[in-house]
């Protein structure tokens, strides 16, 4: 789990550094990247990162290595000898993943803020100067795009929305683990549908996909989804409440299905 957390942080930092250096060389840094010099904006960006492809893949890995491994190795049956309430065990597993996700989001946001602050000093953005024209004067490129700032309230809302998106995919991965009882199967069914259905966000079926619900709830900017947050440009809809309710409903259904599947795994049968 810690390896998956460290990998998610390194990938996020590498993407930011690459985009910053490329933008500084070109003369204009994307506003989604330049905003990371503010701590609230960096925390919001980390939340967006963990609510999209990279973070949801991270969720699938964590659930597979915790719950999936427990079921595949037979430890789940032993746990039920000490705690027979499946709902308590399942809630503990889901809660542990959510706490790890929250800690990873905050740590990633702080690291993004520190990294972009250092990059702002090392690779300053200077508008490019074109070659002299026929009139003998140099043509200056336009100044960088203004930074999109964020408030602490927006950062807290993004973190809460990311945790809700994480909860949906924790429940989906838990349901896959309960059905297949294997690490590979949990990864395949926990993350695979997300990747397969991602191109559908530009089709009329988009309102019925979790991708669109997350984009609506977090109000993800389209250019940031493509360049920084590893999404597929699902256009956000002003109806954020609809996306939130859809995520809550999907998470509740998947959690109940996972609980029903986990109840069938017992250490002792009635005949024993």
ABEGO torsion letter per residue (X at the ends): XAAAAAAAAAAAAAAAAAAAAAAAAAGBBBAAAAAAABAAAAAAAAAAAAABAAAAAAAAAAAAAAAAAAAAAGAAAAAAAABABAAAAAAAAAAAAAAAAAAAAAAAAAAAAAAAAAAAAABBBBBBBBBBBAAGBBBBBBBBBBBBBBBAAAAAAAAAAAAAAAAAAAAAAAAAAAAAGBAAAAAAAAAAAAAAAAAAAABAAAAABAAAAAAAAAGBBAAAAAAAAGBAGBBBBABAAAAAAAAAAAAAAAAAAAAAAAAABBABBAAX
